[in-house]
């Protein structure tokens, strides 16, 4: 099972939180951080990175904050992770030993798995994750609040 790093996990939590906003309206860093139990200064840095990547918009003013830049169906898990510098690259900068056939086989296997994993990450949308979270929430009952 692949485990997201803190950067990846917090980023997904923040964007999922934005999915739960009425009409995908803006939410303040503090409100997201409070609801998702995240450190606000770190979350703000991640949101700035995601704004630079075009995943969120920054809205100024008293009712401002961050909101999704696109519909959740148009944002993939792969895009979120890439926006905050996450990578699932296997054997980075590894060159197989020419004399070892099994080294080349392992290298080939890992590269193929990497390609499949990349394809999967870019095929899972934020909307998919939202509906997964809503299903879980419904199964827990009315009292369950959304925290990833």
ZISUL-V851880 format. One record per pair of residues at least 6 apart in sequence whose C-alpha atoms are under 7 Angstrom apart, sorted by the first residue. I is the first residue (numbers start at 1). J is the second residue. D is the distance in Angstrom with one decimal. If there is no record, write none. Layout:
# ZISUL-V851880
I:J:D
I:J:D
This chain:
# ZISUL-V851880
7:84:6.8
8:81:5.6
8:84:7.0
8:86:6.5
11:46:6.5
11:80:6.9
12:80:6.9
13:36:7.0
13:148:5.7
14:32:6.5
16:130:6.2
17:32:6.7
18:24:6.2
18:27:6.9
18:67:6.1
18:68:6.6
19:130:6.9
24:67:6.3
24:68:6.6
25:67:5.7
26:59:6.9
26:64:5.8
26:65:5.0
26:66:4.8
26:67:4.4
27:64:6.7
27:65:4.8
27:66:5.4
27:67:6.5
28:64:6.6
28:65:4.2
28:66:6.2
29:40:6.2
29:44:6.3
29:65:6.6
30:40:5.9
33:39:6.1
33:40:5.3
36:147:5.4
46:84:6.5
49:83:6.2
49:84:6.0
50:56:6.0
50:83:5.4
50:84:6.7
51:57:5.8
53:83:5.7
54:69:6.5
55:68:6.1
55:69:5.2
55:70:6.8
56:66:6.4
56:67:5.4
56:68:4.3
56:69:4.4
57:66:5.6
57:67:5.4
57:68:6.1
57:69:5.3
58:65:5.8
58:66:4.7
58:67:6.7
59:65:5.1
59:66:5.9
72:125:6.6
72:126:4.9
72:127:4.6
73:125:5.4
73:126:6.0
73:127:4.8
74:125:6.7
75:125:5.5
75:126:5.6
76:121:7.0
76:122:5.2
76:123:6.5
76:124:5.5
76:125:4.1
76:126:5.7
77:121:5.4
77:122:5.9
77:124:5.7
77:125:5.9
77:126:6.4
78:121:4.6
78:122:4.6
79:122:6.9
89:114:6.5
90:110:6.4
90:111:7.0
90:114:6.5
96:103:5.5
96:104:5.6
96:107:6.6
97:103:6.3
137:144:5.9
137:146:6.8
